[in-house]
Amino acid sequence: MATGGYTTEDGGRLNIYAIEPKVYVDDSQQFGFNEYAEKLNGRLAMIGFVSAVLFEAVTGHGIVTWLVNL
């Protein structure tokens, strides 16, 4: 029971502990480090790594060597 901004126990005694706010989950898109951004960055990194390995397997040269000898 809340009275005048204070919480009382069942025995009518004043509760000295803070009233905890209600917790909610915000599912809207956010900027910065969030789960969606981390998954996307990881997937792009995997695609880039596999592409570099395939490029080296096909040409016989690494990316840096190929770029230097253009």
Buried (B, 14 or more C-beta within 10 A) or exposed (E): EEEEEEEEEEEEEEEEEEEEEEEEEEEEEEEEEEEEEEEEEEEEEEEEEEEEEEBBEEEEEEEEEEEEEE
